[in-house]
Amino acid sequence: MKRYWIVLAASVSFTCSAQALDNAGAQALMKKDGCDSCHEIDKKVVGPAFRDVAAKYKGDKDASIKLQNKVKRGGAHVWGDMAMPPNILATDAEIKSLVDWILTLQK
């Protein structure tokens, strides 16, 4: 019985961390990690709308890695003069999940 619970717990943990985000999960993660301070899905705030980010990187096979690095390290001069600070609140797994979700928003 003990072995069953260990396997079940490991399975649930993997499933939760590996599953794709839906809109509600993405918005909760954006709020938790502070992304919603500068970004919205459909309109420019301080930073670009996530749909615009998805459109810009459409067809770029390296987009996920590029954007994960940008979120983690910050950057400047891609969307104007305002610099994006590094996100020190999000884990690498959260950043990957959020970036992969953003890239699904392509028009």
C-alpha positions as CSV (number, residue, x, y, z in Angstrom):
1,M,0.0,0.0,0.0
2,K,2.8,2.4,0.8
3,R,4.4,1.9,-2.6
4,Y,1.1,2.7,-4.3
5,W,0.9,6.1,-2.5
6,I,4.4,7.0,-3.4
7,V,3.8,6.2,-7.1
8,L,0.4,8.1,-7.0
9,A,2.0,11.1,-5.4
10,A,4.9,11.2,-7.9
11,S,2.4,10.8,-10.7
12,V,0.2,13.6,-9.5
13,S,3.2,15.9,-9.0
14,F,4.5,15.2,-12.5
15,T,1.1,15.7,-14.1
16,C,0.6,19.1,-12.3
17,S,4.0,20.5,-13.2
18,A,4.0,19.2,-16.8
19,Q,0.5,20.0,-17.9
20,A,-0.2,22.8,-20.2
21,L,-1.8,25.9,-18.7
22,D,-5.3,26.9,-19.5
23,N,-6.4,30.6,-19.5
24,A,-7.4,30.5,-15.8
25,G,-4.1,28.8,-14.8
26,A,-2.1,31.2,-16.9
27,Q,-3.8,34.3,-15.4
28,A,-3.3,33.0,-11.9
29,L,0.4,32.4,-12.7
30,M,0.7,35.9,-14.2
31,K,-0.8,37.4,-11.1
32,K,1.4,35.3,-8.7
33,D,4.6,36.2,-10.6
34,G,3.8,39.8,-11.2
35,C,3.5,39.6,-15.0
36,D,0.1,41.2,-14.9
37,S,1.7,44.5,-13.7
38,C,3.0,45.2,-17.2
39,H,1.2,42.8,-19.5
40,E,-2.4,41.9,-20.6
41,I,-3.5,39.3,-23.0
42,D,-5.1,41.5,-25.6
43,K,-3.7,45.0,-25.0
44,K,-0.5,46.9,-24.5
45,V,0.1,48.1,-21.0
46,V,3.7,48.9,-20.1
47,G,4.8,45.9,-22.1
48,P,3.3,44.3,-25.2
49,A,0.1,42.3,-25.2
50,F,0.8,38.6,-25.0
51,R,-1.1,38.1,-28.3
52,D,1.4,40.5,-30.0
53,V,4.3,38.6,-28.5
54,A,2.9,35.4,-29.9
55,A,2.4,37.0,-33.3
56,K,5.9,38.3,-33.4
57,Y,7.4,34.9,-32.7
58,K,5.1,32.9,-34.9
59,G,7.0,30.3,-36.9
60,D,10.2,30.8,-34.8
61,K,11.2,27.3,-33.6
62,D,13.4,28.8,-30.9
63,A,10.8,31.2,-29.6
64,S,10.1,29.4,-26.4
65,I,13.8,29.3,-25.3
66,K,14.3,33.0,-26.4
67,L,11.3,34.1,-24.4
68,Q,12.1,32.0,-21.4
69,N,15.5,33.7,-21.3
70,K,14.0,37.1,-21.7
71,V,11.5,36.6,-18.9
72,K,14.2,35.2,-16.6
73,R,17.0,37.7,-17.4
74,G,15.0,40.7,-18.5
75,G,15.7,42.7,-21.7
76,A,15.3,46.0,-23.6
77,H,14.8,47.6,-27.0
78,V,12.6,44.8,-28.5
79,W,9.3,46.5,-27.9
80,G,10.5,50.1,-27.4
81,D,12.5,52.0,-24.8
82,M,11.0,50.5,-21.7
83,A,13.2,47.7,-20.3
84,M,11.7,44.5,-18.9
85,P,13.2,43.6,-15.6
86,P,14.3,40.1,-14.8
87,N,11.5,38.0,-13.2
88,I,13.0,36.8,-9.9
89,L,9.7,35.5,-8.5
90,A,9.0,32.8,-11.1
91,T,10.6,29.3,-11.2
92,D,12.0,28.0,-14.4
93,A,9.1,25.6,-14.7
94,E,6.6,28.4,-14.2
95,I,8.4,30.6,-16.8
96,K,8.4,27.7,-19.3
97,S,4.7,27.0,-18.7
98,L,3.7,30.7,-19.1
99,V,5.8,31.2,-22.2
100,D,4.5,28.1,-23.9
101,W,0.9,29.3,-23.1
102,I,1.7,32.8,-24.5
103,L,2.9,31.2,-27.7
104,T,-0.5,29.5,-28.1
105,L,-2.2,32.9,-28.4
106,Q,-1.0,33.4,-32.0
107,K,-3.6,35.1,-34.2
